[in-house]
Amino acid sequence: MHIIVPIKQVPDPESGAATIDPETGTLRREGASIVNPFDMNAIEEALRIKERIPDVTTTVITMGPPQADKALRLALAMGIDNAYLICDAAFAGSDTWATGYSLSSAIRYIGNFDLVICGKQAIDGDTAQVGPGIAAMLGIPHISSVRKIEEIGNDKIVVERLMEDGYDVLSMDIPCLITVVKEINEPRLESLKGKLRAKKAEIPTLKADDLNLSRDDIGQNGSPTKVIRIFTPPKREGGEILKGEVEEVVPALAQKLLELKIF
């Protein structure tokens, strides 16, 4: 069995490093970064499957700038077998559609996969679109918001899908894709042996030409959604407090509401 885990490097929310480019409307990624938290759960779940099923191979992929290499090495240090960096200036500015298309193309390039595990969503976009998009572009079934894998074999997988009022138990044929929520596990720390192995690992870089991708289908050119304008909402001003006797305040409040055309 071969499990592929797409992950994303995102700005560290605790560092305050996330800023917006006012010209392009895209996120600047020069500051401190971390592996998307939901993707850490995806990595951990792939490792747990590997520990309980013989002959499982795990591969992690990410699309991003050269520094996204650090995210891949963290996954390798945790115990993932292989890693690929999808890195090319042509991928810059990708929306969720173009990102899903590029990642699904990389998965096809790697080939021979049985299960794709994604985090439910990225904390810098919160769209939860890329995982299902990859599945659609690969032509495989998917289940989102998985909180537990009850059973997995060569032909099918049985999972619990988190719902607002409980959970569903669903079965799906393999190959397939799932997205996982934080309730599924607690990600492990890297081992010293894993860190040493990850530091020495040679990580292949896949460019657009390696994946036979046209520049019209990727990056900003291949993104059907565009950020037209982005701005910081104005700071809310304090409200007005009416003081006095009830007989005075009530008519004054009614007049204010009429002026605001609430009624």
C-alpha positions, 0 to 999 in steps of 0.5 A, a space after each residue: 500500500 502506498 499513502 501520499 500526504 499533501 501538506 502545506 507550509 503556512 505562516 506561523 499565526 503566533 509570530 505575526 508574520 502573515 502579511 498581504 501584498 497590496 499589489 497582488 492581494 496574495 499572502 507574503 510568505 517570507 516570515 516564520 512558517 509552520 506545517 499546517 496543523 491539520 496536515 500534521 494530523 494527516 502525517 501522523 495518521 499515515 504513520 499509524 497506518 504504516 505501523 499496523 499494516 505490513 508493506 506500507 510506503 508513505 510519501 509526503 508532497 508540498 507545493 511552495 517556495 524552496 523554503 518549503 523544504 523544511 516542512 518536508 524534512 519535518 515529515 521525514 523526521 517524524 517517519 515518512 519514507 519519501 518526499 517531493 517538493 513541487 517548486 516552480 515560479 510558474 506555480 506562484 499565485 495559484 488559487 485552490 483550483 490551480 493548487 489542486 490541479 498541480 498537486 493531483 498532477 504530481 500525485 499522478 507523476 509519483 503514481 501507484 498510490 492507494 490512499 491520499 490523506 489531506 488535512 481538513 483545511 489550511 489555516 491561512 485560507 480555511 477553504 477546505 477545497 484543495 483535498 476534495 479538488 485533488 480527489 475530483 481531478 484524480 477521479 477517485 472517491 473522497 470523504 472529508 472531515 474524517 475523525 477515525 479510520 475504523 478499518 483499512 485494507 487493500 480494497 476498501 476503507 471504513 471511516 467515521 466522518 465528523 458531523 455537527 450532531 455526531 458522526 457517520 460511518 462510511 465505507 469507500 473503495 480504494 484508491 481514494 482520498 480522505 481529509 482528517 480533522 484534529 480529533 483523529 490523533 495527536 501528532 508525534 514529535 520527531 525522533 533524534 534518528 529521524 532528524 538525522 535521517 531527514 537532514 541528510 535526505 535528498 528531496 527531489 524537486 518537481 517543476 512544471 515541465 517535469 509534470 508536463 503542465 502548461 503555464 496556462 493551467 497553473 499559477 495565476 494564469 490557471 486560477 479562475 478566482 482572483 483577489 480584486 481588492 483586499 483591505 483592513 476593516 475600519 476600526 469600530 468606534 465606541 457607541 453612544 451612551 444615553 444617560 438620564 431619567 427613563 422619561 428623557 432617555 426613551 424618547 432620545 433613543 427612539 429618535 436615534 433609531 429613527 435617524 438610523 432608519 432601523 425601523 
